[in-house]
Amino acid sequence: MNGSKILKLFDANIGDAVRITHLDINGVMRRRLLDLGFVPGAIVKVLRKSPLGDPIAFRVSQTTIALRKEESTKIEGELVSYE
C-alpha cells in the first residue's frame, strides 16, 4: 500500500483523516454504520475524543457521529492526512 499506515479508527488522533478500508462488523450494526457513511473508501476525520477516550466523534459525509470503542476498534483504514 505504498507505505501507508493502516490503523483502527480508535487509534487515530484528533485531526487525522482516515480512508476506510475494512469493517469487521456484522449484522444490524454493520448495516447501520454503512447507512451512516462508514463505507470502504470514505474519508473519516477524527474530531474529538472524550477524556477517557470513549466515545470518539468522527466526521463522515459531512455528518458528525460518535462511536464507542467497541465499534471504532472494528473499523480499519489508512491514514491519509494528520495534524
Summary of the structure (lengths in Angstrom):
residues: 83
radius of gyration: 11.6
end to end distance: 21.2
largest distance: 34.0
contacts: 230
relative contact order: 0.34
helix: 20%
strand: 41%
